[in-house]
Amino acid sequence: MPSPNPILVNSFRGSVLESYHRGVVCVVDSDNNIIYSEGDVTQVCFPRSAMKMFQQIPLLTSGAFEELGITEEEVAIFCGSHNGETIHRAVAEKVLHRAGLTQDALCCGPQAPTLKEDVAEMYRAGGVPQRIHNNCSGKHAGFLLYCHYKGYSIDDYFSPEHPMQKEIKTVCSQFYEYPESSMETAIDGCTTPIYSIPVFNQAVGYKNLVHPVNFDESTQKACDIIVRSVAKYPYLLAGKKRYCTDLMQVAGDRLIGKTGADGVYCIGLRNKAIGICIKIDDGRMGPQYIVAEKLLENSGIINQDEVGTLAQYSCETQRNWGGVAIGTLEVDKGVALKF
């Protein structure tokens, strides 16, 4: 049986260690050399929503971006795991209208908005959770627009056997530098296919996204569109009170960062051609942001003013339902988190 991964994050109630979270960290350079790691970087898991940027590359290499006049805002929502706020729904609906469709075509299922205030507002207005609220509605809208452009069938766009999904799997294999034959197919929370990828290769994928020198001109252009769009419109990537948005609003176009369900966080550092993948073993959402923030702080990727703006993520105060501070979530002192 393999050795357990190291403890990355501790959860304290008062001053007492109540629980902890093990995981993996992998940082690769432009030549895929591992320049920092913790744990078993060969561990296989699903990138979940951290795969979204790669899933939109077939659309952007098809000519649709230019021919349909797709905007950078729309590209950002394609890649997002959003809160279902008004702006997120508006941009996703705009994409659907381009394809002559409504939210009824989305297979992602209805989901309540992320923020309590938005849920309360929805119910006060007599509404109910809809498909357009789903955090993946932008990704699905992009899929449907691509199917419309290519003349592919709409009703089964989520099937692993659909031509679009086969194209996506090939693109993922290329970017992650991992054989298609080794990629296990499963179904994501939003009903579309997702593929198993080792943590090391997930880091390689994000390096390739920000440094696509080994790809053809069309693919390089698609990567530039994606990276430029999410850096310009980080609010569409996530939204209020979300680390992806807060980090990129602070860091600008120096990096891209994207969360994935079950404790995944991936980062691409543009100027340094570096890829990073973090995976929290127990799948809890939250510890991966603390690891990412400390890794960026300790490695000098963000400056002291920026560290102050993002301080809530480097040591998270935990509160009970009454709003009382009862403890902290913080990085274990036994891990360096520096490259």
N, C-alpha and C positions, 0 to 999 in steps of 0.2 A: 504494500500500500504506500502511495507517495507521501512524502512529508507534508504537513499542512503549510499553507502559505503564511507569511508573517502577519502579525497584527498590525494594521495600518491606522485604525481609528479606535479610540476609547470613548465610551459613554459613561459619564460620571453623574451620579445623583448625589448632590452635595459634594463632599470630597471623596466619596466611596465609588470605586470602579464597579459599575453595575453590569455592564456588558461590553463586548468589543467586536470589532469587525475585521476579519482577515481579508486579504486580497492580493492582487497582482498589479505591478506597475512596469511598463516597458517604454523606454525612450530610444528611438533609433535616429541615426543621422542620415545624410543624403545617400550613403552607400549601404544602407540597411545594417550598419554596425550598431550593436546595442551599446549605448553610452551610459545607461543607467537602468537598473532593474531591481525589482523586489518580487520574490515569489517565482512561481513556475510560469514563464512566459509562453510555454508551449500549451498551456491550458486552453482548451477549446470552449468557446461559449458563443452566444449569439450577440452580434453588435446591436441588435434591435434598432432603435431610431437613429443611432449613430451611422447607420448604413444609408440614410435617406439621400445624402448628397450624391452618392454613387448611383442610386436608383433613378436619378433624373438625367444622367449623362446620355442615354440613348435619345431622349427628347432633344437635348441641346446639340447633339451631333447630327441630327436629322435634317437641319435646315429650318425647322419650325420656329426657332427663336427669331430669325430674320424675317421669314415669310409671314408669320402671324403677328409680328411686332410685339412679342412677349416682353414684358417689362422686368426690370431688376427686382421690383417689389414682388412680382409674381414668382420669380425664381426663388426668392427668399422664403415665400410661403410654401413652395414645393418642398423645401428642405426642412421646414419647421415642425416642431412638436409644440404647438401653440396652446395658449390658455383658453381659446374660444372667446376672446374679447371681441368687441364690435369691429375693430380694424382687421382682425384676423378673418372673421367671417366675411367681411366685405371683399377682401382681396381674393379669398377662395371662391366666392360666388362670381366674381368677375371672370375668373379663369373658366368656371363652368359655363358661363354665358358665351364665352368664346367658342366653346364646343357645342353650343346649342342645347345644353343640358341644365338640369336643376339638381339640387342636392339629392333627389330621389335616386340618382344614378350611383351615388356613393355607396360602397359596400362596407364602409368602416363602422357603421352602426352609430346610433345616437349616444351621446355622452354629455353629461352636465359640464358647464364651464368649470375651469380649475379654481377660480377665486370665489370665495363665499359671497362677496358683494355682487358679483355678476350672476350667481345662482339666485340670490335674493331678488335682484332686479328682474330676472327672467320670470320668476314665479309671480312677482307683483304685477307684471304686464300680462299675466295669464298664459305665459308660454310654458313649454316643456322642453327637455333636452332633445336636440335634433342632430342629425348627421353632420351638419355644417359646424356644430360646436365641437365635434370630435377633434382631438389634438392632431390627428393625422389627416384631416380633411384637405389640407393644402397639398400633401403628397398625392392623395387620391385624385384631386382635381388635375394635377399635372399628368398623372397616368391617363386619365380620361381624355385630356387634350391631345396627348400623344396618339392615343388610339384613333381619335377623330382625324388627326392629321394624316396618319398612315392608312386609314381605312380598315383598321383592325376592329374586331367585334368588341362591343361594349359590355354585354351582359356577363361575360366570363373573364373580364380583365384581371381578376384576382387569382385565376387558376395558375398553378405552377407550369401548366402545359401551354399557357397562352404565349403567343410569339413575343409579346413585349416582355413578359417575365423571363423568358429564355434569354433574351438579349440582355436583360439586367443581370442575370446570373453570370453570363460571360464577362460583362464589364466588371462585376465584383471580383471575379476570379483574377482578372488582369490587374486591377488596382491593388488587391490584397496580396498578389503574387502567390496565390494558393490554388491548387488544382480544383477544377469543377468536380472531378470525381471524388474528391475528399470532402466536399461541402454537403453536409446533411441539410435537407430542406425541411423546414417546419412552418407553422403558420403563426404570424405575429398577432399582437393584440387587436390589430385593425383588419385582420383577415387576409392580408397579402403574404406571399412567401417571404421567409427570412432564412438566412444561411449561416451555418456554424463556421466560425473562423477562429484560429488561435489568437491569443492576445498579441503575440509578436506581429502577426500579419495584419492585425487591425492597426497597429502603430505604423506599419509600412504603408498601409492604405492611405492614412492621413498625410504621411510624408509625400506620397505620390500625388495626392490631391493638390498640395501647395507647391509641389516641385515636379511637374509632370514631364520632365525632360525626355523620358524614354517612350513617350507616346506620340502619335501622329499629330499634325497641326490642328486638325478638327477637334481632337480630344483635348489638346492643350487649351484651345480656345474655350471649350466647354468648361474646363476646370477654372479658367480665369473668370468666366461669367459667374459661376457658382460662388467662388471665393469673394469676388468683388461684391456680389449681390448681398450675401449674408453679412459681410462686413459693413456695408452701407445701410442695411435695414435689419439690424440685430433684433429690433423689437418684434419683427415678424417671425423670427426664429423661435421665440418662446413667449416673452411678454413680461408683465409686471411681476416683481418678486421672483425672478428666475435667473439662475446663475449664468446660463448661456448668454442671455441678453445683457445682464449687468457686466459680465466680463468683457464682452466685445464692445460695449459702449465705452468702456474705460480704455481698452487696449487698441481700439481702432482697427486698422487693417494689418496690424502686425501678426495677428493670429486668427484662427477660427476654432471654435470649441462647440462640441455637440454632445448632448446627453443621449443615453440609451437606457431603456427600462432594465430593471434587474441589476442596477449598480454599475453601469458602463459610462465612461466619459472618455472622449477622444479629442485630441487637440492637434492642429497643424500649425507650426511656426513658420511663417512665410519667409522671412529674411534669413532664417537659419536652416531652412529645408530639413526640419526635424518633425518627426511624428511621435505621438504619445497615445498610449491606451492605458486606461485604469479600469480594473474590474473588481468590485466588491463581492466576495464569495457568497455572502448570505442574501444578496440581491436587494438589500435595503437602499432606498433612494435617499441621498443626502450625504453619506460619508464620501462618495466619490468626488463631490464638489470640494470638500475640505482637503482631500488629498491633492486635487488639481491645484487649488489655490496655494497651498503650502509649497508645492513643487515649483510653481511659477514664481512665487515670492523668493524662495531660497536660491533659485537659479538666476535671479536678476532679470527675469523676463518682463516683470512689471516693476515700476519704480515705487519709492516710498509713499508718494502722494496717492498713487493708484492702490497701493496696499491698504492705505487708510480707508479709501472708498469701498473696498471689498472686504473689510475686516470682519464683517458678520459671517463670512464664509470660512475664514481661517480658524475660527474657534466659535462654534455655533452655541448660543445660549438656548437651552431647552426650557420650555415653559409648559405649565399644565393648562387645563381648560379655563382656569381662572386668570390666566395671564401672569402667574407668579413664576419667577425664574427658579428652577429646581435643580439645574445642573448644566453640564456642558458636553459638547461633542468635539473632541480635539484629536489631533494627530498623535500617534504613539511616539514617545521620545526615542524609541529604539530604531526608527527608520530615518535615514538622512534626507530623503526627498530633495536631492540636489544633483544636477548634472553639469 
